[in-house]
Protein backbone atom coordinates (compact mmCIF):
# COMPACT_ATOMS: atom_id res chain seq x y z
CA UNK A 1 0.00 0.00 0.00
CA UNK A 2 2.82 2.41 0.87
CA UNK A 3 4.57 1.69 -2.45
CA UNK A 4 1.31 2.32 -4.30
CA UNK A 5 0.93 5.71 -2.56
CA UNK A 6 4.52 6.66 -3.44
CA UNK A 7 3.89 5.71 -7.07
CA UNK A 8 0.70 7.82 -7.08
CA UNK A 9 2.61 10.79 -5.60
CA UNK A 10 5.30 10.45 -8.26
CA UNK A 11 2.66 10.63 -11.01
CA UNK A 12 0.96 13.74 -9.61
CA UNK A 13 1.88 17.13 -11.05
CA UNK A 14 4.27 18.97 -8.66
CA UNK A 15 1.52 21.33 -7.51
CA UNK A 16 -0.52 18.42 -6.08
CA UNK A 17 2.23 16.29 -4.47
CA UNK A 18 1.84 17.94 -1.08
CA UNK A 19 -1.88 17.22 -1.04
CA UNK A 20 -1.67 13.44 -0.58
CA UNK A 21 -4.42 12.10 1.59
CA UNK A 22 -3.82 9.75 4.44
CA UNK A 23 -6.07 6.92 5.47
CA UNK A 24 -8.46 4.73 3.56
CA UNK A 25 -11.02 6.52 1.38
CA UNK A 26 -14.63 6.31 2.45
CA UNK A 27 -16.60 3.62 0.66
CA UNK A 28 -20.24 4.26 -0.19
CA UNK A 29 -22.73 2.53 2.08
CA UNK A 30 -20.53 2.51 5.18
CA UNK A 31 -22.72 4.91 7.15
CA UNK A 32 -21.85 8.33 8.58
CA UNK A 33 -18.40 9.58 7.78
CA UNK A 34 -16.50 12.53 9.21
CA UNK A 35 -14.92 14.81 6.65
CA UNK A 36 -11.12 14.98 6.85
CA UNK A 37 -9.79 17.42 9.45
CA UNK A 38 -8.60 19.90 6.81
CA UNK A 39 -12.23 20.57 5.84
CA UNK A 40 -12.80 22.07 9.27
CA UNK A 41 -9.72 24.30 9.16
CA UNK A 42 -9.84 27.82 7.69
CA UNK A 43 -8.13 28.12 4.32
CA UNK A 44 -4.86 29.99 4.16
CA UNK A 45 -3.85 31.43 0.80
CA UNK A 46 -6.40 29.70 -1.39
CA UNK A 47 -4.84 28.36 -4.59
CA UNK A 48 -7.55 28.32 -7.22
CA UNK A 49 -7.77 25.24 -9.42
CA UNK A 50 -8.06 26.02 -13.12
CA UNK A 51 -9.48 23.78 -15.84
CA UNK A 52 -5.90 22.89 -16.80
CA UNK A 53 -5.12 21.84 -13.21
CA UNK A 54 -8.34 19.82 -13.13
CA UNK A 55 -7.43 18.03 -16.36
CA UNK A 56 -3.88 17.33 -15.14
CA UNK A 57 -5.09 15.88 -11.85
CA UNK A 58 -7.77 13.69 -13.49
CA UNK A 59 -5.16 12.38 -15.93
CA UNK A 60 -3.08 11.08 -13.01
CA UNK A 61 -5.89 8.84 -11.74
CA UNK A 62 -5.54 5.21 -12.90
CA UNK A 63 -7.51 4.35 -16.07
CA UNK A 64 -9.01 7.85 -16.24
CA UNK A 65 -9.76 9.13 -19.73
CA UNK A 66 -11.07 12.46 -21.01
CA UNK A 67 -14.16 12.41 -23.19
CA UNK A 68 -16.52 14.95 -24.75
CA UNK A 69 -19.72 12.88 -25.19
CA UNK A 70 -22.21 15.77 -25.08
CA UNK A 71 -20.54 18.63 -26.97
CA UNK A 72 -17.13 20.17 -27.56
CA UNK A 73 -17.23 22.17 -24.30
CA UNK A 74 -18.27 19.64 -21.66
CA UNK A 75 -15.28 17.65 -20.42
CA UNK A 76 -16.26 14.31 -18.89
CA UNK A 77 -13.48 12.33 -17.19
CA UNK A 78 -14.36 8.64 -17.05
CA UNK A 79 -13.01 5.50 -15.44
CA UNK A 80 -14.05 2.13 -16.80
CA UNK A 81 -16.57 3.80 -19.11
CA UNK A 82 -18.40 5.61 -16.29
CA UNK A 83 -18.18 9.33 -15.66
CA UNK A 84 -17.01 10.66 -12.31
CA UNK A 85 -16.94 14.38 -13.14
CA UNK A 86 -18.17 17.01 -15.61
CA UNK A 87 -16.78 20.48 -16.29
CA UNK A 88 -17.17 23.17 -18.95
CA UNK A 89 -13.73 23.87 -20.41
CA UNK A 90 -14.68 27.38 -21.59
CA UNK A 91 -16.40 28.63 -18.43
CA UNK A 92 -15.05 31.81 -16.85
CA UNK A 93 -15.65 30.40 -13.35
CA UNK A 94 -14.84 26.69 -13.03
CA UNK A 95 -17.63 24.61 -11.58
CA UNK A 96 -17.38 20.84 -11.51
CA UNK A 97 -20.08 18.20 -11.11
CA UNK A 98 -18.71 15.39 -8.94
CA UNK A 99 -20.19 12.06 -7.91
CA UNK A 100 -20.50 11.68 -4.15
CA UNK A 101 -21.70 9.30 -1.48
CA UNK A 102 -25.13 10.62 -0.36
CA UNK A 103 -24.08 11.11 3.28
CA UNK A 104 -20.84 12.85 2.34
CA UNK A 105 -22.76 15.00 -0.17
CA UNK A 106 -24.98 16.35 2.61
CA UNK A 107 -21.96 17.00 4.86
CA UNK A 108 -20.16 18.90 2.08
CA UNK A 109 -23.24 21.01 1.31
CA UNK A 110 -23.50 21.88 5.02
CA UNK A 111 -19.77 22.67 5.27
CA UNK A 112 -19.79 24.87 2.13
CA UNK A 113 -23.26 26.42 1.71
CA UNK A 114 -23.63 28.13 -1.65
CA UNK A 115 -20.33 26.67 -2.88
CA UNK A 116 -21.14 22.94 -2.90
CA UNK A 117 -24.64 22.58 -4.34
CA UNK A 118 -26.85 19.68 -5.41
CA UNK A 119 -25.71 18.51 -8.84
CA UNK A 120 -26.92 20.72 -11.69
CA UNK A 121 -28.96 18.57 -14.12
CA UNK A 122 -27.85 15.46 -12.21
CA UNK A 123 -29.25 13.13 -9.56
CA UNK A 124 -29.24 15.47 -6.54
CA UNK A 125 -28.64 12.62 -4.10
CA UNK A 126 -25.41 11.37 -5.70
CA UNK A 127 -23.95 14.44 -7.44
CA UNK A 128 -22.64 17.81 -6.23
CA UNK A 129 -21.82 20.91 -8.23
CA UNK A 130 -18.70 22.52 -6.77
CA UNK A 131 -17.77 26.14 -7.49
CA UNK A 132 -14.01 25.61 -7.66
CA UNK A 133 -12.84 29.19 -7.14
CA UNK A 134 -13.98 29.19 -3.50
CA UNK A 135 -12.47 25.86 -2.45
CA UNK A 136 -8.75 25.35 -1.73
CA UNK A 137 -6.96 22.81 -3.91
CA UNK A 138 -6.47 20.16 -1.22
CA UNK A 139 -10.21 20.05 -0.54
CA UNK A 140 -11.10 19.96 -4.21
CA UNK A 141 -8.54 17.22 -4.87
CA UNK A 142 -10.14 15.19 -2.05
CA UNK A 143 -13.60 15.67 -3.61
CA UNK A 144 -12.39 14.61 -7.08
CA UNK A 145 -10.68 11.52 -5.65
CA UNK A 146 -13.79 10.68 -3.62
CA UNK A 147 -15.85 10.94 -6.81
CA UNK A 148 -13.45 8.61 -8.61
CA UNK A 149 -13.52 6.15 -5.68
CA UNK A 150 -17.34 6.15 -5.62
CA UNK A 151 -17.46 5.16 -9.28
CA UNK A 152 -14.79 2.45 -8.89
CA UNK A 153 -16.57 1.08 -5.79
CA UNK A 154 -19.72 0.67 -7.88
CA UNK A 155 -18.01 -1.68 -10.36
CA UNK A 156 -18.54 -5.41 -10.17
CA UNK A 157 -15.68 -7.42 -8.65
CA UNK A 158 -14.86 -8.73 -12.12
CA UNK A 159 -14.58 -5.25 -13.62
CA UNK A 160 -12.44 -3.98 -10.73
CA UNK A 161 -10.18 -7.03 -11.13
CA UNK A 162 -9.82 -6.23 -14.87
CA UNK A 163 -8.96 -2.59 -14.25
CA UNK A 164 -6.80 -3.10 -11.15
CA UNK A 165 -5.28 -6.62 -11.46
CA UNK A 166 -2.88 -6.25 -8.51
CA UNK A 167 -5.57 -5.26 -6.03
CA UNK A 168 -7.82 -7.86 -4.44
CA UNK A 169 -11.45 -7.04 -5.26
CA UNK A 170 -13.55 -6.31 -2.17
CA UNK A 171 -17.19 -7.23 -1.92
CA UNK A 172 -19.63 -4.33 -2.21
CA UNK A 173 -20.96 -3.04 1.10
CA UNK A 174 -24.57 -3.99 1.65
CA UNK A 175 -26.95 -1.56 3.26
C-alpha positions as CSV (number, residue, x, y, z in Angstrom):
1,X,0.0,0.0,0.0
2,X,2.8,2.4,0.9
3,X,4.6,1.7,-2.4
4,X,1.3,2.3,-4.3
5,X,0.9,5.7,-2.6
6,X,4.5,6.7,-3.4
7,X,3.9,5.7,-7.1
8,X,0.7,7.8,-7.1
9,X,2.6,10.8,-5.6
10,X,5.3,10.4,-8.3
11,X,2.7,10.6,-11.0
12,X,1.0,13.7,-9.6
13,X,1.9,17.1,-11.0
14,X,4.3,19.0,-8.7
15,X,1.5,21.3,-7.5
16,X,-0.5,18.4,-6.1
17,X,2.2,16.3,-4.5
18,X,1.8,17.9,-1.1
19,X,-1.9,17.2,-1.0
20,X,-1.7,13.4,-0.6
21,X,-4.4,12.1,1.6
22,X,-3.8,9.8,4.4
23,X,-6.1,6.9,5.5
24,X,-8.5,4.7,3.6
25,X,-11.0,6.5,1.4
26,X,-14.6,6.3,2.4
27,X,-16.6,3.6,0.7
28,X,-20.2,4.3,-0.2
29,X,-22.7,2.5,2.1
30,X,-20.5,2.5,5.2
31,X,-22.7,4.9,7.1
32,X,-21.8,8.3,8.6
33,X,-18.4,9.6,7.8
34,X,-16.5,12.5,9.2
35,X,-14.9,14.8,6.7
36,X,-11.1,15.0,6.9
37,X,-9.8,17.4,9.4
38,X,-8.6,19.9,6.8
39,X,-12.2,20.6,5.8
40,X,-12.8,22.1,9.3
41,X,-9.7,24.3,9.2
42,X,-9.8,27.8,7.7
43,X,-8.1,28.1,4.3
44,X,-4.9,30.0,4.2
45,X,-3.8,31.4,0.8
46,X,-6.4,29.7,-1.4
47,X,-4.8,28.4,-4.6
48,X,-7.5,28.3,-7.2
49,X,-7.8,25.2,-9.4
50,X,-8.1,26.0,-13.1
51,X,-9.5,23.8,-15.8
52,X,-5.9,22.9,-16.8
53,X,-5.1,21.8,-13.2
54,X,-8.3,19.8,-13.1
55,X,-7.4,18.0,-16.4
56,X,-3.9,17.3,-15.1
57,X,-5.1,15.9,-11.8
58,X,-7.8,13.7,-13.5
59,X,-5.2,12.4,-15.9
60,X,-3.1,11.1,-13.0
61,X,-5.9,8.8,-11.7
62,X,-5.5,5.2,-12.9
63,X,-7.5,4.4,-16.1
64,X,-9.0,7.9,-16.2
65,X,-9.8,9.1,-19.7
66,X,-11.1,12.5,-21.0
67,X,-14.2,12.4,-23.2
68,X,-16.5,14.9,-24.7
69,X,-19.7,12.9,-25.2
70,X,-22.2,15.8,-25.1
71,X,-20.5,18.6,-27.0
72,X,-17.1,20.2,-27.6
73,X,-17.2,22.2,-24.3
74,X,-18.3,19.6,-21.7
75,X,-15.3,17.7,-20.4
76,X,-16.3,14.3,-18.9
77,X,-13.5,12.3,-17.2
78,X,-14.4,8.6,-17.1
79,X,-13.0,5.5,-15.4
80,X,-14.0,2.1,-16.8
81,X,-16.6,3.8,-19.1
82,X,-18.4,5.6,-16.3
83,X,-18.2,9.3,-15.7
84,X,-17.0,10.7,-12.3
85,X,-16.9,14.4,-13.1
86,X,-18.2,17.0,-15.6
87,X,-16.8,20.5,-16.3
88,X,-17.2,23.2,-18.9
89,X,-13.7,23.9,-20.4
90,X,-14.7,27.4,-21.6
91,X,-16.4,28.6,-18.4
92,X,-15.1,31.8,-16.8
93,X,-15.7,30.4,-13.3
94,X,-14.8,26.7,-13.0
95,X,-17.6,24.6,-11.6
96,X,-17.4,20.8,-11.5
97,X,-20.1,18.2,-11.1
98,X,-18.7,15.4,-8.9
99,X,-20.2,12.1,-7.9
100,X,-20.5,11.7,-4.2
101,X,-21.7,9.3,-1.5
102,X,-25.1,10.6,-0.4
103,X,-24.1,11.1,3.3
104,X,-20.8,12.9,2.3
105,X,-22.8,15.0,-0.2
106,X,-25.0,16.4,2.6
107,X,-22.0,17.0,4.9
108,X,-20.2,18.9,2.1
109,X,-23.2,21.0,1.3
110,X,-23.5,21.9,5.0
111,X,-19.8,22.7,5.3
112,X,-19.8,24.9,2.1
113,X,-23.3,26.4,1.7
114,X,-23.6,28.1,-1.7
115,X,-20.3,26.7,-2.9
116,X,-21.1,22.9,-2.9
117,X,-24.6,22.6,-4.3
118,X,-26.9,19.7,-5.4
119,X,-25.7,18.5,-8.8
120,X,-26.9,20.7,-11.7
121,X,-29.0,18.6,-14.1
122,X,-27.8,15.5,-12.2
123,X,-29.3,13.1,-9.6
124,X,-29.2,15.5,-6.5
125,X,-28.6,12.6,-4.1
126,X,-25.4,11.4,-5.7
127,X,-23.9,14.4,-7.4
128,X,-22.6,17.8,-6.2
129,X,-21.8,20.9,-8.2
130,X,-18.7,22.5,-6.8
131,X,-17.8,26.1,-7.5
132,X,-14.0,25.6,-7.7
133,X,-12.8,29.2,-7.1
134,X,-14.0,29.2,-3.5
135,X,-12.5,25.9,-2.5
136,X,-8.8,25.3,-1.7
137,X,-7.0,22.8,-3.9
138,X,-6.5,20.2,-1.2
139,X,-10.2,20.0,-0.5
140,X,-11.1,20.0,-4.2
141,X,-8.5,17.2,-4.9
142,X,-10.1,15.2,-2.1
143,X,-13.6,15.7,-3.6
144,X,-12.4,14.6,-7.1
145,X,-10.7,11.5,-5.7
146,X,-13.8,10.7,-3.6
147,X,-15.9,10.9,-6.8
148,X,-13.4,8.6,-8.6
149,X,-13.5,6.2,-5.7
150,X,-17.3,6.1,-5.6
151,X,-17.5,5.2,-9.3
152,X,-14.8,2.5,-8.9
153,X,-16.6,1.1,-5.8
154,X,-19.7,0.7,-7.9
155,X,-18.0,-1.7,-10.4
156,X,-18.5,-5.4,-10.2
157,X,-15.7,-7.4,-8.6
158,X,-14.9,-8.7,-12.1
159,X,-14.6,-5.2,-13.6
160,X,-12.4,-4.0,-10.7
161,X,-10.2,-7.0,-11.1
162,X,-9.8,-6.2,-14.9
163,X,-9.0,-2.6,-14.2
164,X,-6.8,-3.1,-11.2
165,X,-5.3,-6.6,-11.5
166,X,-2.9,-6.3,-8.5
167,X,-5.6,-5.3,-6.0
168,X,-7.8,-7.9,-4.4
169,X,-11.5,-7.0,-5.3
170,X,-13.5,-6.3,-2.2
171,X,-17.2,-7.2,-1.9
172,X,-19.6,-4.3,-2.2
173,X,-21.0,-3.0,1.1
174,X,-24.6,-4.0,1.7
175,X,-26.9,-1.6,3.3
